[in-house]
Amino acid sequence: MNWHSLRLRLVAGGLVAILVALAIAGGGLVLVFERHVARNLAEDLDVHLKQLLAGIDVDALSNLVLTQTPGDPRFADPLSGLYWQVSDERGQLLRSRSLWDMTLNLPLDKLGPGDVHQHEVAGPQGKRLLLAERAVTLSTDGKRVLVRLAVAADLARVSAAASAFAKDLAIALVLLACVLAIATSIQVSVGLRPLAALLRGVADIRAGRSRRLPSSVPAEVRPLVEEVNALVDAQEEEIERSRSRAADLAHGLKTPLAALAADASRLHERGEHAIAEDIEAVGEAMGRNVDRELARARVRGRARTAGTSSTELAPLVRSLVSTLSRTPQGSRVTFEPKIPDDFRVPFDRTDLAEVLGNLLENAVRHAAGRVLIAAESGPVGPSIVIEDDGTGIAPALLSRVVERGVRLDERGGGAGLGLAIVQDVLDAYGWQLNLSNSSPGGLRATISPALALDPPARSSAMQ
């Protein structure tokens, strides 16, 4: 998987979106929780303030007295973080034991009777406090006394609760991120599955197992499928037109070639054998080229259906051997076919006959007296071996013969166009030709699927 991968881009984009969303959600949740804790703290302060108000009074000397204190034990614990303070306009001051010898710095604001104000103020040891204050008017002997009551709590409790919540939330968000990442990966895989089906469909078209892409695809992919099918149809039409033109051209050359052969015969009758032989050589070369183009035009149309057609090998080999045995060169050779009766090859029968016929002709031409034809099934498919007992090829020349990119019809010294047709047919079917010298002597020609030979030693020439 690389950065050009659509899957990687989708998964990476999904993960980034998940992380951003979870980070924003986490920050928002922590903020909401902190505000919730602060509201609870403010409500607690209001309760303490009411308890303090219920216990405050003024004696006959107009002194502040507290008949009962708030019940929270933290008010009695020095610097506990929870404090109360009562003062009046004459400077009297009552405070909780938790304040020790310090006082709360009340803000300079005007409180109406019954008003409750909240502030953030600096408290003991420089800590930030949330303070709730209220003013009440008390009467004694006809005198009215304005009393200011204040209760404060350390805001560090809010920060500590928010931090603890953030830690617990982070663990939950990490687990959620992992679950969402897995879900995103699964979602991307499911979403890209139609593209994988298209890839298999194109591979089936290329291998000849199918002619068109299936139309049962999601609506988003259907326009692409329709365009690919239209392209395949247009390509088939163009190939068919090209095959027809090549066939027409090749057949059109048959008549001039026949006329050349007739002229050569007349020249032989007149005793001009040198000129006649030159004309026959030219005509034979042109005829071989015509045959090659006809075979190539034919095989281009058939190779696409190679996956759906096959040929039984043994009957075809018997037919070719029977034909070659009647030729002058074939009559001196003993053929030894070793092919199972049910052995089949994914070739059209005519194309396979073209390949084996040319290879057998070459083997007969160079054999001393034996030609072996064998077939076997391997891990990647069937293979066919044709071996003669001739002189083989010199190792230095053999290394050039199996060189990639060398065309059969560019080799000298007996490299005929028949083997160029062999290579053309094998290329069209995704097969390859490998040449080697056998241990007792002679040339061994092996045809097999393109992945069967490692490293590939596709040959483009033969002696």
N, C-alpha and C positions, 0 to 999 in steps of 0.2 A: 504494500500500500504506500503510495507516494502523494505528494501535494497536488498532482494532477488527477487524483482519484476523486470521483464524485462522491463516493461513499465517505471518504475521509473528510471532505468538505462539509457534507451534511452532518456527520457525527460531530465534527469539531464545532460547527456553528451551533448545533443543539446544545453541546456541553457549555459553550460560552454563554448562551442564552440562559441555561439552567443556573450557572454560577452567578451571573448578574442578578437574575430574578431572586435566587435564594439569599444573596447578599443584601439586596434591597429589602426583601421580606424580613430577614433576620434583624437588620438595623431597625426597621419599623416596629417589629415585635418588641425588641428591647426598649425602644422609646415608649411604646404604649404601656409596657409593664412598669417602667420607671414612673410614668405618670400615674398609673394605677396605685402603686405603692405610696406615692406622694399624697394622693387623695386619701388613702386609708390612714396615713399618718396624720393628715389634717383632721380627719374625723375623730381620730383618737385624742388629738389635742383638744378638740371641741368638747369631748366627754370629760377630759380632765379639767377643762375650764369650768364646766358646769359643776363638777364635784367641788372645785375650789370655791366657786360662788356660793354653793350651799353651806359651806362652813365658815364664811367670813362674816364678821359682825364688829360693832363698835361698842365699847363699854361706856360707863357713865362719864368717864374722863375723856371721852372722844378718842380713846386709843384703839387701834386695830387689834382685834383678837380673832383667832382661828379656832373655832370649836371642833372642827374635824379636818383632817388633811386628806388629800386624794389617796386612794388605797394602793396605788402601784408602789411596790417596795423600792423601785429604782430611784424614787424621790429622796430616799434616805441614804442612798449609796453615793459617796462623794464622786463628782465628775463622771456620773454614770451615763450622761448624755440625755437625761430627761430632768427638766427643771421647772419650778414655778416660783412666781414672785408676785407680792401684793404691795402696793404703795398708794399713798394718798397725796393730796395737794399740799399737806403740811410737812411732807418729807418723811413720814413714817414708812418703814420698810419691813416687810416680812418675806422670808425666802426659804426655799427648800434646803435641806441639809446637803443635797447633791451639789448645790452651788458653792458650798464651803464658805470662803470669805469673799466671793466675787458676786457681781450683780449682772443682771441682764440689761444691755444697752437698748432701751426702748426707743423707737423712732419718734420723731417730733411730729406727730399727726394728731388731729383733733377727733376724739371719739364721742359720738353721741350716745345717749342712754340706750343700752341694749345692742349697740353695734359691736360686731366682732371683726377685727382686722387681722390679716395674716401677712407676715413679712419674713424675709430671709435676713438674718443678722449674724454678726460675729459673736461667738460665744467663748466659753473658757477654752484655753489652749489654742485659740485661733480657729476653732472649728466652726463650720457654717451650721446655723440653726434655723429651723422653721419655727417661727414664733406666732402664737395666736394670742390676742389681747382683747380685753373687753372692759368697759367703764360702767360702773354702777354708782348710784347715789344712795347712801345710807343715812338714816336720821337717828339722832339721839338728843333728848331734851330740847327738841325743837330746832336743833342744828342739823344742817344737811352737810354731809361729808362725801366728796367725790373720790371714789376708790378705783384704782386701775389694777386689774388682774391680768397676769401674763403666764402662759405656759409655753415651754419651748422643748424641742427635741432635735437631737443631732441628725443632720441630713446624711451622715455617713451610713446610716442604716439603709437609706434608700439606695445609695451607690453600691453598698455591699450586696443587697438583695438583687439589684440589677446585674451586677457582675456574676453572681451565682446563677441567675437565670440565663445570662448570655452563655456561660459555659455549658449548661445543660442543653440549651437550645442549639449550640454549635454542634454537639454530638448528634443530636437529632437531625440537623440539617445536613451533616456529612452523610449520614445513613440515607437520608432522602435523596441527596445528590447521587449516591451510588445507584439507588433503585431507579431514579430517573435516567441516569446514564445508560443503564442496561436496557431500560424501556426504549430510550432513543435509538440505541443500536439495533434493537429488534425492529423498531418501527422503520428505520432506514432500510434494513435488510428486506423487510416485507415490501416496502415501497419500491425498491429497486429490483424486486423479483421479476416484474415484466420485462425489464431490460435484459436480465439474464436469459429469459425465455426467447427474447429476440435474438440474442447472440447465438443460442443453440439453433434457432430457426435459420439464421444466415449460414451457420456452419453446415446444417443439413442441406441447404440449397447448394452450397459450394461442393459438398461431397456427393451430391446427386441423390440424396435420400428424400428430398422434397423439391417441389418446384416453386412453391410460394410460401410466404409467411402466414401463419394462422391468423384469422380475423377476430378470433375471440380474445381480445385484449382490452385493457381499460381504455376508457374514452380518451384520456390524455395521450396515450401511445398510439391510438388508432390512426391519426394522420400520418405518423411516421411509417407505420406498417403499410398503409396504402401507397405512400410514395415509394417505398422499397419494392413493393410488388409491381408498381408501374415501371420502375427502373428495370426490374428483372424481365418483365414482359418486353420492354423496349430492347433490352440486350438480346433476348432470345430472337426477336424479329430481325435484329441487325445481324446476328450470327447466321440465322437462316438465309438471309439475303447474301451474306458473304459466302456461305457454303454453295449457294446456287451459282453465284458468279464464278467461284473457283471451279466448280464442276463443269459449268458451261465452257469456261476457258480451256480446261483440260480436255474435255471431249472435243472442243473445236480444234485442238492440236492433233487429235488422233488421225484425222484425214490427211493433213500434210505429212505426218510421219509415215502413214501407209504409202503415200505417194513417193516419199524418199526411199522406202524399202523397195518399192517396185522399180524405181530408177536404178538402185544398186543391183537388183537382179538383172536388169537389162545390161548394165555395164559388165557384170560377170559374164553374161552370154557373149558379149563383144570382146571379151578378153582383157578388159581394163580393170584388172583385179585390185590394184592399189587404190584407185579412186573409189571403187565400189566399197572396199573395206573401210576407207575413211568415212564415207557417207554412212555406212552401217554403224560405225562407232559413234558418230554424231547422233544418229537416229536413236541408237540404244541409250545414250546418255540423256537425250531429251525425253525418251519414253520413261526412263527411270524417274526423272524429275516430275513428269506428269503423274506417274503412279504415286509418287510421294505426296504431291499436293492433293490428289484425290483421297488418299488415306488420311491426311491431316484434316481435310474438310469433313470427312466422314466421322473421324474420331472426336472432333470437337463437339459434335452434336450428341454423341452417344456417351461420352465420358461422364456427363452430368448425372446420368441415370445408373452409374456403375454400382451404387449402393443397393439398387433394387434389382439388378440382373446378375446372373452368374452362369458359368459354363462348366459342364462336366468335363474334366481334363482327359481322362483315359480314352474315350471314344475319339476325341479330336486328335490326340497324339497318334492313335492307330491309323486314322485317316491320312495324316501328314506323312507318317512313315511309309504307308502303302504307296503313296504318290511318289515319294523320293526314291523308293526302292526300284522304281521303273526307269529312273534316269541313269545315264552311263556312270556318273560318279557314285550315286547312291547304291547301285547294284554291287559294288565291291565292299560295302560297309555293312557290318552287323550292328543292328539297332538293339539296345537293351533297355526297354522301358520298365521302370519300377514305380508304378503309380497305383495307389489304391483305387478300386473301382468307384467308390463314392466320393472321390476327391473333387471339390468344386473350387473355381476361381472366380472372383468378382469382376469378370470381364464380359463384354459382348463377344459372342463366338467368332464373328468375323475379325474383330480387332485382335483377339487372342491368337487366331490362326495367322494373322499378319506377323505378330511378334515371334511365335514359335517357328513359323515357316522360315523366316529370315535367319534365326539363330541356328536351326537345323541345317539349312543350306550352307552356312558358314562352317559348321562342325563337319559336315560331309566333305566339304572342299579341302579341309586341312587334316582330316583324320587319316591314320594309317590303316585302320581296319575296324575300329569300334567306336560307337557313339552311345553314351549313357544318358538316359532321360530319367530323372528322379523328381519326386515331389514330397514335401513334408509340411506339417503345420507347426508354426512357432508361436511364441507369446504374442507377437504383434500381427500374426496372419500367416497365410500360406506362402511358400516359396517354391520355385521351380529351378532345377539345376540341369544344364545341358553340358556334357563334358566329352571331349574327344581325346584320342590317344596320339595326337600329332606331336609336333615339336614345340608347341606353345609359343610364348613371346619372350624375347630377351628381357631380363629384369629392368634394364635401363629404359627400354621402350615401354614396358608395362607401366612403369611409374608415370610416364607421360600420357599413356592411354587413359588411365583412371583419373587424370587431372580434371578438376572441375572447369566447366566452361568451354571445353574443347569440343567442337562440333564434329560429328562423324564424317560429314562430307568435306571436312577440311583436312583430313588425314590422307597421307599418301601411301603408296605401296599396298594397294588392294583394299583400301577402305571404301567400301561401296555404299551407295545411298540406301540399300536395303536396311542396313543397321541404323541409319539416320531415321528411317521410318519407325524402327523398333523404339528408339529413344523418344520420338515424338508421341507415340502411343502410350508408352510408360509414363511420360511426363503428364499427359492428359489424365491418366488414371491415378496419379499420385504414387507411382511405383518407380523403381530404379534398377539399373543394371550394374552389376559388379563383376569385374573380370579378375581372374587370378590363374596362376599356373598350378596344376595339380601335382601332387608328389611324384607319381610315376611318370609324369610328362603329359603334355597336352594342355589345352586351354579349358578352363572351367568358367562358364557363364551362369550367373545366378540372378534371377529376377525376383524381387520381393517388394513389399510395401516400403515406402520411403523411410520409415522409422526402424525398419528391421536391421539395417546395417549401421554399425557404430564403430568408427566414424563413417559417415556416408562416403561411399566410393563410387558415386554415380559415373559411369563411363559414357563417353560420347564417341568412342571409336572402338574398332575391333580390327584384328589383323585381316 
